Amino acid sequence: EWKVEDEGGPRRCGGQGDIMSGLCGTFLAWANTFRKSGEKLDDTNIPLTLLAGYAGSLLTRQASKAAFKKHLRATTTPDMILEIGEQFEKLFPCEVDLSKL
């Protein structure tokens, strides 16, 4: 059994599920592209679909928590959306040499 143990923000906003489904869908699309490439994960048999769902849920919770820290009970879904980029980078740091872009 897999379960995201990280806590999100204590406020639930209308549209929060839309954020999570969009993030899960994004991770699932990336997982599908990875699968089609023929590459393999390091010594794991974890289904990519499970990883995609876990990543989407974790990122949603982190964005919710970060938004709540700034806006408290006034947190809205757009506040969460604004946190996605920074929280994504914290969870999954970019491995691209940005000086070459």
C-alpha positions, 0 to 999 in steps of 0.5 A: 500500500502506498500513501502520501504521508506529507500533510497539505494545508488545512484549508480545502479549496474548491478546485483543489481536486482539479489541480491534483488531477491535472498534476497526476495527468501531467506526471502520467504523460511523462511516465508514458513518454519515459516508458516508450523511450525504453529506459528503465528505473534503477532497480525498481518494479514500481509501476509508473502509473503509481509513481505518477499518482503519488507525485501528483498528490505529493505536489498538490499537498506541498502547494496547498501547504505553501499557499496556506502559510502565506494566505492562511484561511484566505487561501484560494485555488489560484494561490495554490497554482502560484506555488506549484513551480516552486514546490515542484523544484523543491521536490524534483530539482532541475538537473539541467545546466541552465547556463547552457540555455 
